[in-house]
Amino acid sequence: MAHLDDIIQQVDETLERHIIVEMNTLLIALSDDAQLSREDRYAQQQRLRIAIAQKGNGRSHKEEDARREQLTKGGEIL
């Protein structure tokens, strides 16, 4: 159980930092963690997947707005 507790804490800390690269790295690392049961591994990976999807959606809107603004400076498409 101690290993699972460590993993849960690690996932919590990664989620708090809101950095997709770290989330993806941990997601991949969990795939190879033989100490976790399949169900425990899936539960922690799912938490990361959901956070990545939510953060990715928010970021893409900001990027789209910035790109649209850049392309339409002065009302004309450059």
N, C-alpha and C positions, 0 to 999 in steps of 0.2 A: 504494500500500500504506500510505502514511503516514496517509491519512484513515481507513482501516479500523482501523489501530492506535489512532488517537485515539478512534474510536467504541467499540472494545472496552474501552479504558481508562475511557471515560465510563460505559459500561454496568456495568463492574466496580464503579466508585465508587458508582453509583446503587444497585446491589444491596447493597453494604455498608451503606448508610444505612438500608435497610429502610423507605423511605417510599413508599407506594403512589402518592401523587399525583405524585411525581417519576418513578416508573417509568412511569406512564401518559403523562406529558408526553413523556418520551423515546421511548416506544413510538410515539406519534403523530408526533413529529418525524422518526423514522426512516422513516416511510411516505413522506415527501416528499424523502428524501435521494437525489438523482439520481446522486451520486458513487459510491454503493455498487452492487455487482451485486445482482441479485435474490436470489441465494443467500446472500450476505453479510448483506444486510438482513434476510432471513427468519431466519437463524441468531441474530442479535442480538435481534430482536424475540421470538423463541421463548424465549430466556433470560429476558427480561422477563416474558413471559406466564406462564411456569412459576413465577417468583418471586411474581408477583401472585396467582396461584391458591393457592399454598401459604400466603402471608401472609394472604390473605383468608379462607381456611378456618380458620386459627388464631384470627384476630380475631373471626370470627363466633361461634365457640364461647364466647369470653370475653364477648362482648356478650350472647349468649343467656343465659349463666349470670347475668350481672349483671341482666338484665331479669327473669329468673325470680325471682331473689332480691328484687328490688324489688316485683314483683307479689304475692309470697307472704309478705310480712313478717308475722311472728307466726302463720304457718300458714294465713292466710286470704287469698284473692285479693281485692285491693282494687278 
